[in-house]
Amino acid sequence: MKAVITVIGRDMVGILAKVSTVCAQHDINVIEVTQSVMQDLFAMIMLTDISHMSVDFSTLVDQMEQLGKELGLSIHVMHEDIFNSMHRI
């Protein structure tokens, strides 16, 4: 199983590290990352493997949203099934 994590907000040092740390704490493997900085706007998409995740999905969502609030960022976690359904024509 996979999940897509998106992060958007003002650029600052350590965003990737902080999001990756939460993933590592819960045995989530980061498969692929793409990020861009446009002037002071940071945007990142992470594809993660949640097959061996040590918490339930809703806990991960809540923790990432809380991290986003602490950092002034929008962090959203979407299960691959929802992502695929939303993008199927």
Secondary structure, DSSP 8 states (H G I E B T S, - for coil): -EEEEEEEEE--TTHHHHHHHHHHHTT-EEEEEEEEEETTEEEEEEEEE-TT-SS-HHHHHHHHHHHHHHHTEEEEEEEHHHHHHHT--
